[in-house]
Amino acid sequence: MGTQTSKAIVLTAFGPAGVLQWQDVERPEPGAGEIRIRVRAAGVGPTDVAIRRGLLQQAFPLEPGAVLGFEAAGVVDALGASVAGVAVGDPVIALLQAHLGGYGEYAVTPVWSPKPEAVSWVDAAAIPASAEAAVRALRELGVARGETVLVLGAAGAVGIIATQLAVADGAAVVAAVAERDLATLRSLGATPVRYGDHLLADVRATGARIDAVVDAAGKGGLAEAVELAGGPARVLTLSDPGGPALGVPISEPLPTLERGVLDRFAPLLAAGELALRPRRALPVAEAAAAHEAIEAGTREKLVLVFEG
């Protein structure tokens, strides 16, 4: 039997958003421990944009012809060897860290979680990468019950999840956000402060002793965060390239992703107990427009949806 093909938004070159084109691709096959899904929705994030622009070739050595997309939701279509606990036809939430590919009709992954019926395809596809990053940051910092963690960019896709996880686990959170987001973070159990020039003074005004810092924004305030934490030992940034100069490591994706990294979140979503950034769905054909919206500074989480 010949190679089967499917459709995907393809990275035809590194450059502006227009390099993303809807083309025929070879249909991926699941390897051992992997499933293949028929994608119903795929999340789009700033890392996708940076990859497309050619800014992350060292971390993601992709060639033209690659299919972007770290996060997806869809229906299991095929099983690789040694896969148990899931069947063809099951709806799942998938983290595509190993292969990417969410912008395609089909994607393969070793990391998935059942999608509850109450969770929409769009919501399911909006969370995997952000959830993994939030879990990773709190784990790497060893945030414990009774401690206080400062989250920079706490209203963003990762920050809002990290905040809720830390609060649920018994930590106090000082949440640095834009003024428009202060009330939202207060409602999630955090102590909100303004993210900007007043950060140092505003955090000190809370009287909190900062034990650890998650920089989920990468847009400034890291030097102040190091000062508030008494040094860089328990400060972590997800994306600020200036972090290493301050002694702050840039958190890297987990080298061996565990399927269970997503299992905590689906039930919370289904129960309406996990607040997310506002979502906006776009047809997959508008992937380039989604990238342009992120570059223009949209506050929404953008999700590409597939027909059928």
N, C-alpha and C positions, 0 to 999 in steps of 0.2 A: 504494500500500500504506500502511495506517495506521501510526501510531507503535507500535512494539513495546514491551511492558513486561516488567519482571522484578521480582524482590524484593530488598529491601535493608533493613538496619537504618538507619533514618532519624533524623536529628537534628530532632525536631519542634519544639524550642525550646531555648534555653539554660537550663541548670538542673541538677537532680540526675539521677542515672543513669537514672531512670525515663523521661526524655524520649526515650530511644532506643527506637524502635518498629519492628517488622517490617512493612513496607508495600510496596505497589506503587510502582515508580518507572519513569521512562522509560529504556529500555535505552540505554546510552551507545553512540555511534558513534565509531570511531577516525578521527582526522584524519590529515593528511599526516605521515608519520614515526612513526605510532603503531600499536600493536597493541591488540586487545581480547582479554581473557582471560576464560575461565569460571573463576571463583575457586574454588579448593579449600580454601585456608586463608589467614587474614589475621592479621597481628600486631596487637597492641593495646599502646599505650605511654602514658606519662605525658602526652605532648603531646596525644594524643587526649582525655584527661581534661580538660586545661586548656582546650582548644577547646570541649568540651561545656559547661563551666562558664561560658563567655563571657569567659575571661581573656586570650584571644589574638586578639581581633577585629581589632586593628590589623595583626597579621602575617598572619592568616587571616580575611579579611572574608567569612565564610560567612553564608548566610541559612538560616533554618529550612527543612527539606526537603533539606539537604545530606546526603551520605553520607561518613562519616569513614573513615579507614584509609590510612596511608602505605605499608604493605608487604603484599605478597600473593604467593601462588604459585598457579599454575593452568595451564590448557591454552589455547593460542592458539586463538581462536575466529573472528577476523576480522583482516584487514590493511588499514591505511590506505595511501594513495598513497605511493610512493617508499620502501616498506619492503622490505629485502632481508636475506637471511641467516637467515630464520625462516619457518616454514610453519604453516598451520592444523594443529592437532593436536600441535604441539610443546609439551612441558612447560617452563615458564619460571619464573624468580624475578623479581618486578617491584617497582620502586620507584615509588610513585604520587605523587611530590612535586608534579607539575603539577596533577592533578585530585583527588587523594585518591580515595575510592571503594572501598577494600578491603573494607568491610563489606557489599558488594553481591554478588549472584550474578555480575555482570559488571563489569569495570573496564577502563579504557583507560590506556595509558601509553606514553611514548617511551623509557623506561629499563627494560631487561630483560637477563637473562642466562640461558643454557640451564640447566635444572635437571638435574643428573646423576641417573641412576636410583637410585644408592645413597643419595641424600639424600631424606628423608621430606618430605611436604608441610608438616608442622608445623615441622621444622627450617628448611626453605626460607623459610617465611613469618616466621620469628623473626629474620631477620638483615638485611634490606635497609636499613632506616632506621639501625640501629646501625652497620652497616658503612660507610654513606655518611658518617655523622657522625664516625666514627673516622678515616677517610681524610681528610676535610676538615680536622679539627683538626690532624693531624700535618703536612698540607700547608701550612696557613696559618702554622704555627709554623716550618716549614722544618727539622724535626728531622733531623739528619744522623748518619751512622755515627760512632761514637766519642763522641757527646754523651750526656748524661744527662737524661732527662725524668722529671718527677714527675707521676704520674697520680693525681688525687684521685677516689675512687670507682672504683678499678680492678677491683672485682668486679662492677660493674654491666654492663648490656647493652652500652654503648659502651666503657666503660673496659677491660673484659676483652679486647675486640677491639683497641683502641688499644695496649694493653700488648703483645699478641702480635705486632702489626705492627711496632712499634718494635723489639722484640727481634729479630725476623726480619731487619730492615733494619740491624742492627748497632749499635743504640743501647742504652744501659743504661737500665733503668727502676726507679725507686723507686715502689712501688705502695702508696698509702694506702688501707687497707681496714679493715673491722671485724675484731676479733680472730679470729672464727670462719673468716675467709677467708685468714688469713696463710699457711697451708700450701699452699692452692691456688695463690696467686700466686707462691709460691716455686717450685712445680713448673713454672710457666710461664716461668721464667727471670728473674723480677723479684726485687728486694730489697724485701720487704714491711715496712711500718711501720703502726702503729695510726693510724687516721683518727679524730681527736678532739682533746681538750685537750692531748695530748702530742705533737701533730704536729711542731711546730718542733723540740723536743728530740730526738724520735726520728729525724727526717730528718738532723739534724746529727750524731747518733751514728753514722750509717752512714759518715760521712766523704765522702759524695758531694757534688760540686759540681753544683748544679742549673742546667742550661742553659735549660730550657723547662718549662712546666707546662701540662698539660691538666686542667682541672677538669670532669670528666665527671659530677659529682654535684650541684653547685649547692647544697650543704647545709652550707656553712661551710668554714673553713680557707683562704679565698682571700687574706685579708690576710697570713697566715703564708706562703702560697705566693709572694706578691709579694716578701716579705722574703727568702725563700730563693733566689729567682731574681735578686736584686739590682735589682729594679724590675719594672714591668709590661710592658716591651717585648716579652717572649716568654712572656706568660701569656695563656691563653685560657679562657673559661668557656663551657659550652654552655647554661647556663640560670640562673646566679645573677644576679638583678636588681640586686644590689649591685655587680656588676663595674665598670660605668662610673665609679662614684664612686671606685674605686681605680685608674682608668686602664686597666682590663682590658676588652677588647671581648667582647661576646657573639657567638659564632660563628653566622653565619646560613647557612641551606642554600645550596649552590652555585647561583648564578643560572642557570647553564647546565649541567644535569646531563649527564654523559657516560655512555653505556651501559657503558663499560668499568669504571665505578666498582664494579660488582658482580662482574666477571669473575674477579677474584683469589680470591674467597671460595668460590665453588661447588666448585672442585677441592679446596680445603683441607677443606671439610666432607665431601666424598665420601671423602677419604682418612683421615678421623678426626683431622686435624691442627689443628683449630680448636676450642678449648674455648668453650662458650657457657654462659650462665646456665641453670639448670634450667628446662625448659619444661613448661607444662600446657595441654592442649587442652580447649576448651569448645565445645559446639554454638553456632552463630552466634546462635541464639535467646537465648543467655545473655550477650549483649554487655553488658547493664546490670550483670550480676553480675561480669563481668570488670573493668569500670570501678570498681565498688565494692571489689573486691579490691585494685586498684592504690591506691585512696585509703586503704585500710586498711594499706598498707605491705607487700604481698606481695613476696617476693624472687624469685618465679618470673616468667619471661617468659610471658605469656598469649597464646594463639593461638586464634582462632575457626575452627572447621572447618565446612565445608559438606558436605552429603550428595551422593553421586553423583560 
